[in-house]
Amino acid sequence: MTISDRQLYLCSCNGTLPIDATAIARALDLPATPPVRTMLCQKELAAFADGARGDVLVACTQEARLFEETAEEGARTQTIRFVNLREAGGWSPEARGATPKLAALIAAASLPEPAPVAQVSYASRGQLLVVGPLDAALGWATVLSAQLAVTILATGRTAGASLPAERSFPIASGTLAGLSGWLGAFEATWTQDNPIDLDLCTRCHACVRACPEHAIDESYQIDLDRCRSHRQCVAACGEVGAIDFARAERSRSAKFDLVLDLSRTAWFRMHQPPQGYFAPGADVVAQAKAVAELATMTGEFEKPRYFAYKASICAHGRSKKTGCTACIDVCSTAAIRGDGDGVHVEPFLCMGCGACATVCPSGAMSYAYPAMPDQGARVRTLLATYQRAGGRDATILLHGPDAREPIARIARRGRGLPARVIPLEVHHVASTGLDLWLAALAWGAAGVSVMLTGDEAPQYRDAIAFQMRLGDTIAGALGYQGEHFRLVDAADPAAGEAALWDATPALGVRAAATFAATPEKRTTLALALDHLALHAPVPRAVIPLFAGSPWGRVDVNRDTCTLCLACVGACPEGALLDHPESLRLRFIESKCVQCGLCEQTCPEDAIALVPQLDLTPEARAPRVLNEAAVVGCISCGKPLGTARMIEGMLAKLAGHSMFAAPGALDRLRMCADCRVKAMVADEPGGIDLTRGGRI
């Protein structure tokens, strides 16, 4: 569906947006110029209610809820979408020149939704574990017990706290020893440190009265620092048996759907803990927010399966040797772990940041929702419409949902966004990388900026910055002057605004590319690089890069390489090849991801990695790294190996006692069959298998 198939509602927001509807209609190839309202959300709302039907696009996001409710009451609207023109460019000193950008935003907002993907389902029955100091845990457990099935694990000292008069929910005490899982599937393990088992305790108060040191209070836990081991409490407890100073089994475990961790230090230390786990610490306001959210978390929940994984091209490992760990290192939820030669992604822990796909050099890990073709189509549409409307030097500003408010603040209190800066919201800023950015340059963008709010995991910033350094190195080497990729810090609105306005447009391509982004990362990169190289102001065949780059060559020391071809078996990308008819080691540079598995596998240390980008056609064809003639068996002539391999073996074994007999080393120049025959013939009374008869 295109914009021509939708009803477009434009509003100048009380005359504060200079909207050139005629120019927008021309850029979008609309059959008629849409009217520009001034107060669509107020005095003209009735006109919207009467006229909105079919598929509708409203150029206002502030009053989205109002328009949705109005359209629902009219019952004539099939779908309704919204696009922000006001903060995106209408409120800016360059607003009158922002028509190409406004047209681009409208066109992109009209694109179809990404195709649905598989879902990850959670189920929560409301079994909640509250961990922390007894007094705080009791307070929030009491609040939540009406909605959830609460269990308390009281940790630390309980002196001064009192158990409630009524046993409304289970209470245990001890130290949390283990916690794993996610929403609907947490498993907690704890050790009971106190002699009094609160599960068995009837709270009869007999132990409190009996203790001569007053080491037991109404928390029904023994203060072991005050206890003098009279054991009168044990006698008072009697057959109930809740007090046992010699309890052998102190470890307990249980399963829960949700966890409220009130400990001073959270159990999960990753940047994004599992869904269903809340650790507000001692902040009462944060605790209240967590409790409010927990109260709603019963039932079934779904989220997209954000990633797709192709194990056959994963460069994580081969034969117990570790190569690439980029996805594991960047994951902020600890959802990825090594799994033999590949990796395993726990979909229940994955939060959809997409950073794993961004840093994956081979494309084995890809972002599934939205997939690269959908992301690419949105960027292509933005740039094509912008250029068709007369725009120049566009910079795509990628941002996440959490940057809406910073962008709004810049528009309301500062200069807003420049006319050439086109904002594009993505699910997460870490989900886009060099393949999309270089493709954007090939499609005609002058640059790509990524807006960070400061709430992202620190490894995301590092990963994005590294990719940007790599992209600028390539663009600069090809003669595209200027800074094409930059980070914009939205945590400081003034600094973010200055970064957007002070940036000088970089040099872009003369002719925009027409290719579409593909699901294969390396293919999209190759298409983008081919176009950039074709129109490069300074043509280059080879661009030197730096360690960590996903392109490069493999150098082989022919003096030490024995052509054992172990490197061929270790290469996950098919970049290193043997030859079906001769002993040759061949290499396809365009397939190499510089994972280093070949270098680690080589028994002769004959391999070295050289990061570089070869843009010549030869990089896509096999070239010979080493070759040698095959030496045959000295007895039957069957192919045996290279002369270097055999001579090296003889040199290493020459002094061994097993080969001290005359002619013993010659057997190593034989094939397996002839070697057996020679050994049998050399035995006293043996049979000469080559001639027959007994010696």
Disulfide bonds with the S-S distance in Angstrom:
none
